[in-house]
């Protein structure tokens, strides 16, 4: 069983999602199954890291040259990409009538974490209004700086919007509690249904991060 398909909850087997980027995935699996190619799959990590670092550079350069307009342009592109990936995962999904929002949130997060983000995850359903997970390995952990992890907020925003479209969750948010690039042992995330006050605080934090990013961009300019 592949690592991304193993969870102990019985209801997990009823969560029938789709693989994102399915056409290319099929081609890659054919390549890896061909012994004559002797293809080293670890080079996918190197290729993906180049793409990720390019994205960070694009974001920082847009902030430096175009200020808030450049920042928002990149953020919106990330949100759209997250939305597209989420829609691919949830395309034509049929959910059990009694699947709880907490189960949906946790299972959907597992698909995102283990497949879209190619990470190793330790997931749990805490209660009916909160689920959480630890990322114990992230492909970015050795090359992202702590502040670079902010780009994930906008991918995730789009992915949550995709979940809301199919009615899996309503009003849930994701909180980044710790990250490996900032020195923590794991990246710990909480997915929960916040109060209005909690949601306001989260939005304020996002605004502070964006303002700090623009301040850093201005300081980098000659």
PyMOL commands that place a pseudoatom at each C-alpha (Angstrom):
pseudoatom trace, name=CA, resn=UNK, resi=1, chain=A, elem=C, hetatm=0, pos=[0.000, 0.000, 0.000]
pseudoatom trace, name=CA, resn=UNK, resi=2, chain=A, elem=C, hetatm=0, pos=[1.465, 3.437, -0.909]
pseudoatom trace, name=CA, resn=UNK, resi=3, chain=A, elem=C, hetatm=0, pos=[2.102, 5.783, 2.002]
pseudoatom trace, name=CA, resn=UNK, resi=4, chain=A, elem=C, hetatm=0, pos=[-0.643, 8.183, 0.915]
pseudoatom trace, name=CA, resn=UNK, resi=5, chain=A, elem=C, hetatm=0, pos=[-3.387, 5.549, 1.098]
pseudoatom trace, name=CA, resn=UNK, resi=6, chain=A, elem=C, hetatm=0, pos=[-2.955, 4.347, 4.690]
pseudoatom trace, name=CA, resn=UNK, resi=7, chain=A, elem=C, hetatm=0, pos=[-5.180, 5.661, 7.483]
pseudoatom trace, name=CA, resn=UNK, resi=8, chain=A, elem=C, hetatm=0, pos=[-6.670, 3.531, 10.275]
pseudoatom trace, name=CA, resn=UNK, resi=9, chain=A, elem=C, hetatm=0, pos=[-10.165, 5.073, 10.303]
pseudoatom trace, name=CA, resn=UNK, resi=10, chain=A, elem=C, hetatm=0, pos=[-12.775, 2.793, 8.643]
pseudoatom trace, name=CA, resn=UNK, resi=11, chain=A, elem=C, hetatm=0, pos=[-14.452, 5.791, 6.999]
pseudoatom trace, name=CA, resn=UNK, resi=12, chain=A, elem=C, hetatm=0, pos=[-11.232, 6.632, 5.131]
pseudoatom trace, name=CA, resn=UNK, resi=13, chain=A, elem=C, hetatm=0, pos=[-12.010, 3.905, 2.607]
pseudoatom trace, name=CA, resn=UNK, resi=14, chain=A, elem=C, hetatm=0, pos=[-15.293, 5.665, 1.799]
pseudoatom trace, name=CA, resn=UNK, resi=15, chain=A, elem=C, hetatm=0, pos=[-13.520, 8.905, 0.861]
pseudoatom trace, name=CA, resn=UNK, resi=16, chain=A, elem=C, hetatm=0, pos=[-13.148, 8.345, -2.887]
pseudoatom trace, name=CA, resn=UNK, resi=17, chain=A, elem=C, hetatm=0, pos=[-11.024, 11.203, -4.179]
pseudoatom trace, name=CA, resn=UNK, resi=18, chain=A, elem=C, hetatm=0, pos=[-9.303, 11.691, -7.536]
pseudoatom trace, name=CA, resn=UNK, resi=19, chain=A, elem=C, hetatm=0, pos=[-5.581, 11.984, -8.227]
pseudoatom trace, name=CA, resn=UNK, resi=20, chain=A, elem=C, hetatm=0, pos=[-4.569, 15.484, -9.348]
pseudoatom trace, name=CA, resn=UNK, resi=21, chain=A, elem=C, hetatm=0, pos=[-2.750, 15.843, -12.671]
pseudoatom trace, name=CA, resn=UNK, resi=22, chain=A, elem=C, hetatm=0, pos=[-3.845, 12.315, -13.546]
pseudoatom trace, name=CA, resn=UNK, resi=23, chain=A, elem=C, hetatm=0, pos=[-2.675, 12.230, -17.172]
pseudoatom trace, name=CA, resn=UNK, resi=24, chain=A, elem=C, hetatm=0, pos=[0.931, 13.068, -16.328]
pseudoatom trace, name=CA, resn=UNK, resi=25, chain=A, elem=C, hetatm=0, pos=[0.821, 10.792, -13.281]
pseudoatom trace, name=CA, resn=UNK, resi=26, chain=A, elem=C, hetatm=0, pos=[0.028, 7.814, -15.488]
pseudoatom trace, name=CA, resn=UNK, resi=27, chain=A, elem=C, hetatm=0, pos=[2.967, 8.565, -17.723]
pseudoatom trace, name=CA, resn=UNK, resi=28, chain=A, elem=C, hetatm=0, pos=[5.333, 8.874, -14.760]
pseudoatom trace, name=CA, resn=UNK, resi=29, chain=A, elem=C, hetatm=0, pos=[4.179, 5.551, -13.325]
pseudoatom trace, name=CA, resn=UNK, resi=30, chain=A, elem=C, hetatm=0, pos=[4.860, 3.879, -16.657]
pseudoatom trace, name=CA, resn=UNK, resi=31, chain=A, elem=C, hetatm=0, pos=[8.348, 5.393, -16.622]
pseudoatom trace, name=CA, resn=UNK, resi=32, chain=A, elem=C, hetatm=0, pos=[9.084, 4.212, -13.079]
pseudoatom trace, name=CA, resn=UNK, resi=33, chain=A, elem=C, hetatm=0, pos=[7.839, 0.714, -13.882]
pseudoatom trace, name=CA, resn=UNK, resi=34, chain=A, elem=C, hetatm=0, pos=[10.209, 0.372, -16.862]
pseudoatom trace, name=CA, resn=UNK, resi=35, chain=A, elem=C, hetatm=0, pos=[13.460, -1.241, -15.639]
pseudoatom trace, name=CA, resn=UNK, resi=36, chain=A, elem=C, hetatm=0, pos=[15.193, -0.348, -18.887]
pseudoatom trace, name=CA, resn=UNK, resi=37, chain=A, elem=C, hetatm=0, pos=[14.911, 3.349, -18.021]
pseudoatom trace, name=CA, resn=UNK, resi=38, chain=A, elem=C, hetatm=0, pos=[16.561, 3.012, -14.600]
pseudoatom trace, name=CA, resn=UNK, resi=39, chain=A, elem=C, hetatm=0, pos=[15.048, 6.381, -13.717]
pseudoatom trace, name=CA, resn=UNK, resi=40, chain=A, elem=C, hetatm=0, pos=[15.989, 7.758, -10.290]
pseudoatom trace, name=CA, resn=UNK, resi=41, chain=A, elem=C, hetatm=0, pos=[12.748, 9.173, -8.783]
pseudoatom trace, name=CA, resn=UNK, resi=42, chain=A, elem=C, hetatm=0, pos=[14.747, 11.347, -6.379]
pseudoatom trace, name=CA, resn=UNK, resi=43, chain=A, elem=C, hetatm=0, pos=[15.449, 13.692, -9.289]
pseudoatom trace, name=CA, resn=UNK, resi=44, chain=A, elem=C, hetatm=0, pos=[11.752, 14.636, -9.142]
pseudoatom trace, name=CA, resn=UNK, resi=45, chain=A, elem=C, hetatm=0, pos=[12.517, 16.193, -5.764]
pseudoatom trace, name=CA, resn=UNK, resi=46, chain=A, elem=C, hetatm=0, pos=[15.359, 18.217, -7.278]
pseudoatom trace, name=CA, resn=UNK, resi=47, chain=A, elem=C, hetatm=0, pos=[13.131, 19.366, -10.148]
pseudoatom trace, name=CA, resn=UNK, resi=48, chain=A, elem=C, hetatm=0, pos=[10.286, 20.239, -7.752]
pseudoatom trace, name=CA, resn=UNK, resi=49, chain=A, elem=C, hetatm=0, pos=[12.625, 22.145, -5.455]
pseudoatom trace, name=CA, resn=UNK, resi=50, chain=A, elem=C, hetatm=0, pos=[13.808, 24.227, -8.411]
pseudoatom trace, name=CA, resn=UNK, resi=51, chain=A, elem=C, hetatm=0, pos=[10.163, 25.105, -9.184]
pseudoatom trace, name=CA, resn=UNK, resi=52, chain=A, elem=C, hetatm=0, pos=[9.458, 25.959, -5.536]
pseudoatom trace, name=CA, resn=UNK, resi=53, chain=A, elem=C, hetatm=0, pos=[12.523, 28.171, -5.176]
pseudoatom trace, name=CA, resn=UNK, resi=54, chain=A, elem=C, hetatm=0, pos=[11.653, 29.904, -8.465]
pseudoatom trace, name=CA, resn=UNK, resi=55, chain=A, elem=C, hetatm=0, pos=[8.211, 30.693, -7.052]
pseudoatom trace, name=CA, resn=UNK, resi=56, chain=A, elem=C, hetatm=0, pos=[9.724, 32.243, -3.941]
pseudoatom trace, name=CA, resn=UNK, resi=57, chain=A, elem=C, hetatm=0, pos=[12.019, 34.356, -6.120]
pseudoatom trace, name=CA, resn=UNK, resi=58, chain=A, elem=C, hetatm=0, pos=[9.125, 35.477, -8.337]
pseudoatom trace, name=CA, resn=UNK, resi=59, chain=A, elem=C, hetatm=0, pos=[7.089, 36.483, -5.278]
pseudoatom trace, name=CA, resn=UNK, resi=60, chain=A, elem=C, hetatm=0, pos=[9.962, 38.445, -3.716]
pseudoatom trace, name=CA, resn=UNK, resi=61, chain=A, elem=C, hetatm=0, pos=[10.890, 40.160, -6.989]
pseudoatom trace, name=CA, resn=UNK, resi=62, chain=A, elem=C, hetatm=0, pos=[7.255, 41.133, -7.657]
pseudoatom trace, name=CA, resn=UNK, resi=63, chain=A, elem=C, hetatm=0, pos=[7.010, 42.584, -4.143]
pseudoatom trace, name=CA, resn=UNK, resi=64, chain=A, elem=C, hetatm=0, pos=[10.242, 44.508, -4.632]
pseudoatom trace, name=CA, resn=UNK, resi=65, chain=A, elem=C, hetatm=0, pos=[9.333, 45.932, -8.034]
pseudoatom trace, name=CA, resn=UNK, resi=66, chain=A, elem=C, hetatm=0, pos=[5.563, 46.346, -7.855]
pseudoatom trace, name=CA, resn=UNK, resi=67, chain=A, elem=C, hetatm=0, pos=[4.846, 46.523, -4.124]
pseudoatom trace, name=CA, resn=UNK, resi=68, chain=A, elem=C, hetatm=0, pos=[1.411, 45.475, -2.912]
pseudoatom trace, name=CA, resn=UNK, resi=69, chain=A, elem=C, hetatm=0, pos=[0.066, 45.052, -6.455]
pseudoatom trace, name=CA, resn=UNK, resi=70, chain=A, elem=C, hetatm=0, pos=[2.819, 42.566, -7.284]
pseudoatom trace, name=CA, resn=UNK, resi=71, chain=A, elem=C, hetatm=0, pos=[2.299, 40.740, -4.006]
pseudoatom trace, name=CA, resn=UNK, resi=72, chain=A, elem=C, hetatm=0, pos=[-1.426, 40.362, -4.603]
pseudoatom trace, name=CA, resn=UNK, resi=73, chain=A, elem=C, hetatm=0, pos=[-0.884, 39.237, -8.200]
pseudoatom trace, name=CA, resn=UNK, resi=74, chain=A, elem=C, hetatm=0, pos=[1.269, 36.310, -7.073]
pseudoatom trace, name=CA, resn=UNK, resi=75, chain=A, elem=C, hetatm=0, pos=[-0.993, 35.496, -4.137]
pseudoatom trace, name=CA, resn=UNK, resi=76, chain=A, elem=C, hetatm=0, pos=[-4.031, 35.332, -6.424]
pseudoatom trace, name=CA, resn=UNK, resi=77, chain=A, elem=C, hetatm=0, pos=[-2.159, 33.041, -8.825]
pseudoatom trace, name=CA, resn=UNK, resi=78, chain=A, elem=C, hetatm=0, pos=[-1.328, 30.716, -5.915]
pseudoatom trace, name=CA, resn=UNK, resi=79, chain=A, elem=C, hetatm=0, pos=[-4.945, 30.727, -4.737]
pseudoatom trace, name=CA, resn=UNK, resi=80, chain=A, elem=C, hetatm=0, pos=[-6.148, 29.838, -8.257]
pseudoatom trace, name=CA, resn=UNK, resi=81, chain=A, elem=C, hetatm=0, pos=[-3.647, 26.977, -8.441]
pseudoatom trace, name=CA, resn=UNK, resi=82, chain=A, elem=C, hetatm=0, pos=[-4.785, 25.639, -5.069]
pseudoatom trace, name=CA, resn=UNK, resi=83, chain=A, elem=C, hetatm=0, pos=[-8.405, 25.891, -6.165]
pseudoatom trace, name=CA, resn=UNK, resi=84, chain=A, elem=C, hetatm=0, pos=[-7.644, 23.966, -9.368]
pseudoatom trace, name=CA, resn=UNK, resi=85, chain=A, elem=C, hetatm=0, pos=[-5.832, 21.187, -7.479]
pseudoatom trace, name=CA, resn=UNK, resi=86, chain=A, elem=C, hetatm=0, pos=[-8.664, 20.955, -4.964]
pseudoatom trace, name=CA, resn=UNK, resi=87, chain=A, elem=C, hetatm=0, pos=[-11.241, 20.719, -7.736]
pseudoatom trace, name=CA, resn=UNK, resi=88, chain=A, elem=C, hetatm=0, pos=[-9.275, 17.939, -9.401]
pseudoatom trace, name=CA, resn=UNK, resi=89, chain=A, elem=C, hetatm=0, pos=[-9.113, 15.974, -6.138]
pseudoatom trace, name=CA, resn=UNK, resi=90, chain=A, elem=C, hetatm=0, pos=[-12.819, 16.411, -5.433]
pseudoatom trace, name=CA, resn=UNK, resi=91, chain=A, elem=C, hetatm=0, pos=[-14.148, 16.109, -8.994]
pseudoatom trace, name=CA, resn=UNK, resi=92, chain=A, elem=C, hetatm=0, pos=[-17.483, 14.240, -9.044]
pseudoatom trace, name=CA, resn=UNK, resi=93, chain=A, elem=C, hetatm=0, pos=[-16.973, 13.161, -5.445]
pseudoatom trace, name=CA, resn=UNK, resi=94, chain=A, elem=C, hetatm=0, pos=[-19.823, 11.321, -3.747]
pseudoatom trace, name=CA, resn=UNK, resi=95, chain=A, elem=C, hetatm=0, pos=[-19.667, 11.675, 0.025]
pseudoatom trace, name=CA, resn=UNK, resi=96, chain=A, elem=C, hetatm=0, pos=[-21.375, 9.349, 2.510]
pseudoatom trace, name=CA, resn=UNK, resi=97, chain=A, elem=C, hetatm=0, pos=[-24.427, 11.120, 3.905]
pseudoatom trace, name=CA, resn=UNK, resi=98, chain=A, elem=C, hetatm=0, pos=[-23.216, 10.709, 7.490]
pseudoatom trace, name=CA, resn=UNK, resi=99, chain=A, elem=C, hetatm=0, pos=[-19.594, 11.738, 6.894]
pseudoatom trace, name=CA, resn=UNK, resi=100, chain=A, elem=C, hetatm=0, pos=[-18.883, 14.474, 9.431]
pseudoatom trace, name=CA, resn=UNK, resi=101, chain=A, elem=C, hetatm=0, pos=[-17.238, 17.767, 8.536]
pseudoatom trace, name=CA, resn=UNK, resi=102, chain=A, elem=C, hetatm=0, pos=[-14.329, 16.850, 10.806]
pseudoatom trace, name=CA, resn=UNK, resi=103, chain=A, elem=C, hetatm=0, pos=[-13.810, 13.557, 8.947]
pseudoatom trace, name=CA, resn=UNK, resi=104, chain=A, elem=C, hetatm=0, pos=[-13.996, 15.334, 5.605]
pseudoatom trace, name=CA, resn=UNK, resi=105, chain=A, elem=C, hetatm=0, pos=[-11.530, 18.029, 6.729]
pseudoatom trace, name=CA, resn=UNK, resi=106, chain=A, elem=C, hetatm=0, pos=[-9.040, 15.484, 8.040]
pseudoatom trace, name=CA, resn=UNK, resi=107, chain=A, elem=C, hetatm=0, pos=[-9.276, 13.110, 5.058]
pseudoatom trace, name=CA, resn=UNK, resi=108, chain=A, elem=C, hetatm=0, pos=[-9.067, 15.934, 2.525]
pseudoatom trace, name=CA, resn=UNK, resi=109, chain=A, elem=C, hetatm=0, pos=[-6.025, 17.348, 4.342]
pseudoatom trace, name=CA, resn=UNK, resi=110, chain=A, elem=C, hetatm=0, pos=[-4.366, 13.937, 4.150]
pseudoatom trace, name=CA, resn=UNK, resi=111, chain=A, elem=C, hetatm=0, pos=[-4.800, 13.821, 0.361]
pseudoatom trace, name=CA, resn=UNK, resi=112, chain=A, elem=C, hetatm=0, pos=[-3.372, 17.324, 0.049]
pseudoatom trace, name=CA, resn=UNK, resi=113, chain=A, elem=C, hetatm=0, pos=[-0.482, 16.664, 2.418]
pseudoatom trace, name=CA, resn=UNK, resi=114, chain=A, elem=C, hetatm=0, pos=[0.563, 13.238, 1.207]
pseudoatom trace, name=CA, resn=UNK, resi=115, chain=A, elem=C, hetatm=0, pos=[-0.074, 13.635, -2.523]
pseudoatom trace, name=CA, resn=UNK, resi=116, chain=A, elem=C, hetatm=0, pos=[-0.142, 17.307, -3.563]
pseudoatom trace, name=CA, resn=UNK, resi=117, chain=A, elem=C, hetatm=0, pos=[2.622, 18.248, -1.101]
pseudoatom trace, name=CA, resn=UNK, resi=118, chain=A, elem=C, hetatm=0, pos=[4.458, 14.885, -1.224]
pseudoatom trace, name=CA, resn=UNK, resi=119, chain=A, elem=C, hetatm=0, pos=[4.861, 14.988, 2.553]
pseudoatom trace, name=CA, resn=UNK, resi=120, chain=A, elem=C, hetatm=0, pos=[4.737, 12.481, 5.382]
pseudoatom trace, name=CA, resn=UNK, resi=121, chain=A, elem=C, hetatm=0, pos=[1.946, 13.248, 7.804]
pseudoatom trace, name=CA, resn=UNK, resi=122, chain=A, elem=C, hetatm=0, pos=[0.656, 12.203, 11.216]
pseudoatom trace, name=CA, resn=UNK, resi=123, chain=A, elem=C, hetatm=0, pos=[-3.070, 13.062, 11.230]
pseudoatom trace, name=CA, resn=UNK, resi=124, chain=A, elem=C, hetatm=0, pos=[-5.727, 13.031, 13.925]
pseudoatom trace, name=CA, resn=UNK, resi=125, chain=A, elem=C, hetatm=0, pos=[-9.381, 13.962, 14.377]
pseudoatom trace, name=CA, resn=UNK, resi=126, chain=A, elem=C, hetatm=0, pos=[-9.437, 15.881, 17.662]
pseudoatom trace, name=CA, resn=UNK, resi=127, chain=A, elem=C, hetatm=0, pos=[-13.174, 16.495, 17.939]
pseudoatom trace, name=CA, resn=UNK, resi=128, chain=A, elem=C, hetatm=0, pos=[-16.170, 17.513, 15.860]
pseudoatom trace, name=CA, resn=UNK, resi=129, chain=A, elem=C, hetatm=0, pos=[-14.883, 21.036, 15.351]
pseudoatom trace, name=CA, resn=UNK, resi=130, chain=A, elem=C, hetatm=0, pos=[-11.134, 20.522, 15.074]
pseudoatom trace, name=CA, resn=UNK, resi=131, chain=A, elem=C, hetatm=0, pos=[-8.644, 18.252, 13.343]
pseudoatom trace, name=CA, resn=UNK, resi=132, chain=A, elem=C, hetatm=0, pos=[-4.867, 18.538, 13.295]
pseudoatom trace, name=CA, resn=UNK, resi=133, chain=A, elem=C, hetatm=0, pos=[-1.798, 17.026, 11.727]
pseudoatom trace, name=CA, resn=UNK, resi=134, chain=A, elem=C, hetatm=0, pos=[1.962, 17.073, 11.918]
pseudoatom trace, name=CA, resn=UNK, resi=135, chain=A, elem=C, hetatm=0, pos=[4.112, 17.141, 8.803]
pseudoatom trace, name=CA, resn=UNK, resi=136, chain=A, elem=C, hetatm=0, pos=[7.070, 14.983, 9.755]
pseudoatom trace, name=CA, resn=UNK, resi=137, chain=A, elem=C, hetatm=0, pos=[8.782, 15.397, 6.382]
pseudoatom trace, name=CA, resn=UNK, resi=138, chain=A, elem=C, hetatm=0, pos=[8.252, 18.210, 3.877]
pseudoatom trace, name=CA, resn=UNK, resi=139, chain=A, elem=C, hetatm=0, pos=[10.167, 18.363, 0.576]
pseudoatom trace, name=CA, resn=UNK, resi=140, chain=A, elem=C, hetatm=0, pos=[10.810, 22.078, 1.207]
pseudoatom trace, name=CA, resn=UNK, resi=141, chain=A, elem=C, hetatm=0, pos=[12.143, 21.791, 4.745]
pseudoatom trace, name=CA, resn=UNK, resi=142, chain=A, elem=C, hetatm=0, pos=[15.852, 21.955, 3.904]
pseudoatom trace, name=CA, resn=UNK, resi=143, chain=A, elem=C, hetatm=0, pos=[15.715, 24.882, 1.482]
pseudoatom trace, name=CA, resn=UNK, resi=144, chain=A, elem=C, hetatm=0, pos=[12.766, 27.074, 2.432]
pseudoatom trace, name=CA, resn=UNK, resi=145, chain=A, elem=C, hetatm=0, pos=[13.422, 29.807, 4.954]
pseudoatom trace, name=CA, resn=UNK, resi=146, chain=A, elem=C, hetatm=0, pos=[10.817, 30.150, 7.687]
pseudoatom trace, name=CA, resn=UNK, resi=147, chain=A, elem=C, hetatm=0, pos=[9.220, 33.185, 6.035]
pseudoatom trace, name=CA, resn=UNK, resi=148, chain=A, elem=C, hetatm=0, pos=[8.937, 31.370, 2.694]
pseudoatom trace, name=CA, resn=UNK, resi=149, chain=A, elem=C, hetatm=0, pos=[6.260, 29.073, 4.108]
pseudoatom trace, name=CA, resn=UNK, resi=150, chain=A, elem=C, hetatm=0, pos=[3.780, 31.941, 3.775]
pseudoatom trace, name=CA, resn=UNK, resi=151, chain=A, elem=C, hetatm=0, pos=[3.151, 30.932, 0.164]
pseudoatom trace, name=CA, resn=UNK, resi=152, chain=A, elem=C, hetatm=0, pos=[1.344, 27.821, 1.403]
pseudoatom trace, name=CA, resn=UNK, resi=153, chain=A, elem=C, hetatm=0, pos=[-1.373, 30.009, 2.959]
pseudoatom trace, name=CA, resn=UNK, resi=154, chain=A, elem=C, hetatm=0, pos=[-2.594, 30.973, -0.502]
pseudoatom trace, name=CA, resn=UNK, resi=155, chain=A, elem=C, hetatm=0, pos=[-2.447, 27.503, -2.041]
pseudoatom trace, name=CA, resn=UNK, resi=156, chain=A, elem=C, hetatm=0, pos=[-4.459, 26.304, 0.948]
pseudoatom trace, name=CA, resn=UNK, resi=157, chain=A, elem=C, hetatm=0, pos=[-6.967, 29.140, 0.611]
pseudoatom trace, name=CA, resn=UNK, resi=158, chain=A, elem=C, hetatm=0, pos=[-7.865, 27.872, -2.860]
pseudoatom trace, name=CA, resn=UNK, resi=159, chain=A, elem=C, hetatm=0, pos=[-8.009, 24.264, -1.680]
pseudoatom trace, name=CA, resn=UNK, resi=160, chain=A, elem=C, hetatm=0, pos=[-10.450, 25.215, 1.078]
pseudoatom trace, name=CA, resn=UNK, resi=161, chain=A, elem=C, hetatm=0, pos=[-12.596, 27.036, -1.470]
pseudoatom trace, name=CA, resn=UNK, resi=162, chain=A, elem=C, hetatm=0, pos=[-12.757, 23.824, -3.514]
pseudoatom trace, name=CA, resn=UNK, resi=163, chain=A, elem=C, hetatm=0, pos=[-13.924, 21.920, -0.421]
pseudoatom trace, name=CA, resn=UNK, resi=164, chain=A, elem=C, hetatm=0, pos=[-16.602, 24.530, 0.227]
pseudoatom trace, name=CA, resn=UNK, resi=165, chain=A, elem=C, hetatm=0, pos=[-17.868, 24.149, -3.338]
pseudoatom trace, name=CA, resn=UNK, resi=166, chain=A, elem=C, hetatm=0, pos=[-18.734, 20.480, -2.758]
pseudoatom trace, name=CA, resn=UNK, resi=167, chain=A, elem=C, hetatm=0, pos=[-20.176, 21.154, 0.677]
pseudoatom trace, name=CA, resn=UNK, resi=168, chain=A, elem=C, hetatm=0, pos=[-17.567, 19.191, 2.588]
pseudoatom trace, name=CA, resn=UNK, resi=169, chain=A, elem=C, hetatm=0, pos=[-16.813, 21.984, 5.048]
pseudoatom trace, name=CA, resn=UNK, resi=170, chain=A, elem=C, hetatm=0, pos=[-18.328, 25.360, 5.846]
pseudoatom trace, name=CA, resn=UNK, resi=171, chain=A, elem=C, hetatm=0, pos=[-16.416, 28.077, 7.660]
pseudoatom trace, name=CA, resn=UNK, resi=172, chain=A, elem=C, hetatm=0, pos=[-13.312, 26.012, 8.473]
pseudoatom trace, name=CA, resn=UNK, resi=173, chain=A, elem=C, hetatm=0, pos=[-9.832, 27.554, 8.531]
pseudoatom trace, name=CA, resn=UNK, resi=174, chain=A, elem=C, hetatm=0, pos=[-6.232, 26.317, 8.647]
pseudoatom trace, name=CA, resn=UNK, resi=175, chain=A, elem=C, hetatm=0, pos=[-3.753, 27.569, 11.242]
pseudoatom trace, name=CA, resn=UNK, resi=176, chain=A, elem=C, hetatm=0, pos=[0.010, 27.148, 10.892]
pseudoatom trace, name=CA, resn=UNK, resi=177, chain=A, elem=C, hetatm=0, pos=[1.180, 26.496, 14.470]
pseudoatom trace, name=CA, resn=UNK, resi=178, chain=A, elem=C, hetatm=0, pos=[4.834, 25.508, 13.919]
pseudoatom trace, name=CA, resn=UNK, resi=179, chain=A, elem=C, hetatm=0, pos=[7.101, 24.897, 10.929]
pseudoatom trace, name=CA, resn=UNK, resi=180, chain=A, elem=C, hetatm=0, pos=[10.276, 22.909, 10.460]
pseudoatom trace, name=CA, resn=UNK, resi=181, chain=A, elem=C, hetatm=0, pos=[12.130, 25.791, 8.717]
pseudoatom trace, name=CA, resn=UNK, resi=182, chain=A, elem=C, hetatm=0, pos=[11.522, 27.923, 11.833]
pseudoatom trace, name=CA, resn=UNK, resi=183, chain=A, elem=C, hetatm=0, pos=[13.248, 25.283, 13.975]
pseudoatom trace, name=CA, resn=UNK, resi=184, chain=A, elem=C, hetatm=0, pos=[10.343, 23.110, 15.139]
pseudoatom trace, name=CA, resn=UNK, resi=185, chain=A, elem=C, hetatm=0, pos=[10.529, 19.327, 15.036]
pseudoatom trace, name=CA, resn=UNK, resi=186, chain=A, elem=C, hetatm=0, pos=[7.420, 19.141, 12.831]
pseudoatom trace, name=CA, resn=UNK, resi=187, chain=A, elem=C, hetatm=0, pos=[5.124, 21.450, 10.938]
pseudoatom trace, name=CA, resn=UNK, resi=188, chain=A, elem=C, hetatm=0, pos=[1.984, 21.418, 13.075]
pseudoatom trace, name=CA, resn=UNK, resi=189, chain=A, elem=C, hetatm=0, pos=[-1.325, 22.547, 11.632]
pseudoatom trace, name=CA, resn=UNK, resi=190, chain=A, elem=C, hetatm=0, pos=[-4.783, 22.928, 13.097]
pseudoatom trace, name=CA, resn=UNK, resi=191, chain=A, elem=C, hetatm=0, pos=[-7.886, 22.848, 10.910]
pseudoatom trace, name=CA, resn=UNK, resi=192, chain=A, elem=C, hetatm=0, pos=[-10.846, 24.152, 12.844]
pseudoatom trace, name=CA, resn=UNK, resi=193, chain=A, elem=C, hetatm=0, pos=[-14.126, 26.003, 12.765]
pseudoatom trace, name=CA, resn=UNK, resi=194, chain=A, elem=C, hetatm=0, pos=[-13.169, 29.367, 14.257]
pseudoatom trace, name=CA, resn=UNK, resi=195, chain=A, elem=C, hetatm=0, pos=[-15.333, 31.903, 15.985]
pseudoatom trace, name=CA, resn=UNK, resi=196, chain=A, elem=C, hetatm=0, pos=[-15.723, 35.289, 14.316]
pseudoatom trace, name=CA, resn=UNK, resi=197, chain=A, elem=C, hetatm=0, pos=[-13.109, 36.700, 16.687]
pseudoatom trace, name=CA, resn=UNK, resi=198, chain=A, elem=C, hetatm=0, pos=[-10.632, 33.916, 15.884]
pseudoatom trace, name=CA, resn=UNK, resi=199, chain=A, elem=C, hetatm=0, pos=[-11.188, 34.392, 12.145]
pseudoatom trace, name=CA, resn=UNK, resi=200, chain=A, elem=C, hetatm=0, pos=[-10.567, 38.126, 12.494]
pseudoatom trace, name=CA, resn=UNK, resi=201, chain=A, elem=C, hetatm=0, pos=[-7.286, 37.451, 14.330]
pseudoatom trace, name=CA, resn=UNK, resi=202, chain=A, elem=C, hetatm=0, pos=[-6.197, 35.032, 11.600]
pseudoatom trace, name=CA, resn=UNK, resi=203, chain=A, elem=C, hetatm=0, pos=[-6.957, 37.572, 8.885]
pseudoatom trace, name=CA, resn=UNK, resi=204, chain=A, elem=C, hetatm=0, pos=[-5.041, 40.214, 10.841]
pseudoatom trace, name=CA, resn=UNK, resi=205, chain=A, elem=C, hetatm=0, pos=[-2.035, 37.890, 11.045]
pseudoatom trace, name=CA, resn=UNK, resi=206, chain=A, elem=C, hetatm=0, pos=[-2.176, 37.402, 7.286]
pseudoatom trace, name=CA, resn=UNK, resi=207, chain=A, elem=C, hetatm=0, pos=[-2.151, 41.173, 6.863]
pseudoatom trace, name=CA, resn=UNK, resi=208, chain=A, elem=C, hetatm=0, pos=[0.838, 41.525, 9.181]
pseudoatom trace, name=CA, resn=UNK, resi=209, chain=A, elem=C, hetatm=0, pos=[2.769, 38.877, 7.235]
pseudoatom trace, name=CA, resn=UNK, resi=210, chain=A, elem=C, hetatm=0, pos=[2.011, 40.634, 3.956]
pseudoatom trace, name=CA, resn=UNK, resi=211, chain=A, elem=C, hetatm=0, pos=[3.098, 44.003, 5.368]
pseudoatom trace, name=CA, resn=UNK, resi=212, chain=A, elem=C, hetatm=0, pos=[6.338, 42.497, 6.698]
pseudoatom trace, name=CA, resn=UNK, resi=213, chain=A, elem=C, hetatm=0, pos=[7.038, 40.949, 3.298]
pseudoatom trace, name=CA, resn=UNK, resi=214, chain=A, elem=C, hetatm=0, pos=[6.656, 44.331, 1.597]
pseudoatom trace, name=CA, resn=UNK, resi=215, chain=A, elem=C, hetatm=0, pos=[8.903, 45.942, 4.218]
pseudoatom trace, name=CA, resn=UNK, resi=216, chain=A, elem=C, hetatm=0, pos=[11.596, 43.345, 3.568]
pseudoatom trace, name=CA, resn=UNK, resi=217, chain=A, elem=C, hetatm=0, pos=[11.252, 43.889, -0.166]
pseudoatom trace, name=CA, resn=UNK, resi=218, chain=A, elem=C, hetatm=0, pos=[11.811, 47.628, 0.247]
pseudoatom trace, name=CA, resn=UNK, resi=219, chain=A, elem=C, hetatm=0, pos=[14.896, 47.007, 2.375]
pseudoatom trace, name=CA, resn=UNK, resi=220, chain=A, elem=C, hetatm=0, pos=[16.378, 44.772, -0.340]
pseudoatom trace, name=CA, resn=UNK, resi=221, chain=A, elem=C, hetatm=0, pos=[16.118, 47.489, -2.960]
pseudoatom trace, name=CA, resn=UNK, resi=222, chain=A, elem=C, hetatm=0, pos=[19.394, 49.314, -3.688]
for i in range(1, 222): cmd.bond("trace and resi %d" % i, "trace and resi %d" % (i + 1))
show_as sticks, trace
zoom trace
